[in-house]
């Protein structure tokens, strides 16, 4: 599935470089403070503040990288701050002694290489100081991470919403100009008019179905998703009109999992699959066509298949406007969790399948 249109995928490098420069600037500032403190003792020292602050910088950098990778797994909890912080900070009791031990071991080792004994205050005071410093740093790092990730998620959601609104408008136009184009409306109205005197009840029913489709196409941009139950109402409306038009040449069977009725699907997302059968199979041949619609829910996944027993023996090289637009909408709504597939049916025909998460 093509995702090249997504904005932002090629932009993390500049933002990462900015954060890296800020991180380097912070530790250079800490080094300058350490050197300034050495002046108070009456002599400017360089290598000792460099070792002390360098070991802290190295340990903090390793810790920051570990925390970033851990936090990558909990972006889904950003709307639950307490849960997010509890998960990200879960390793604090383990990381604290490891960090303090590693930093002081590094300092003692480097001082020993320089032939100087590393001097420090009583271990009780040192540990109390380092624990306090570590917890403050840990809290500050977590707060910064949470803020940056929340902002990034908010910006991504705004972008996704804008994309979805744009795709929904495109879908609305596609539905009006492709699925509900003039020749469809003409044929539907012609079918209805032929029944007005001979079968007024059926004519009234088909007119109601047509009005339902027109209303849904008009409102698609305001309601890009709806329950499967509501979507099936639209699909039945389209099917009723088309089956009545080709009553002697087509039959549709439905196999719908009752437990899937509340799953959310793209509005007018199933119609392109069924319309594909009528446009490329039923309208193109005089033989009888059987269309099977199968919808099954498995755990948190919804699988939709529309199969025809036409004469197709080779998959089309490219997808038309309706299926291409549907694929883009699936990508925008569900990302890699959704897919649209076409496969040949044994013996001839096509199976159009759509898989998406079953969200309530």
Order of alpha helices (4+ residues) and beta strands (2+ residues): alpha-alpha-alpha-alpha-alpha-alpha-alpha-beta-alpha-beta-beta-alpha-beta-beta-alpha-beta-beta
